[in-house]
């Protein structure tokens, strides 16, 4: 019984100390299209490393495939930042 309790405690401690997985990583960004000029602010899930540089590389390709040019990644954040950005992103909330 003591062994099971210790194992469970160790597993829980490791689980809480683990960094957020890529499934829990999001970025907000600004993008544009030319001719005619269109701008948008959006929020997207990032599947790679959860840092600004990786998000920029990933989103640049994803947006380019849909005819958009990434201007910049504003920030990278976890699920706790989704609700506050939803209204600002509008139809570009988790679209790309």
Protein Blocks (a to p, Z undefined) as FASTA:
>chain_A
ZZmmmmmmmmmmmmmmpccdfklgccddddddehiadddddddddfbdcdfklmmmmmmm
mmmmnopacfbdfbdcdfklmmmmmmmnmmmgokZZ
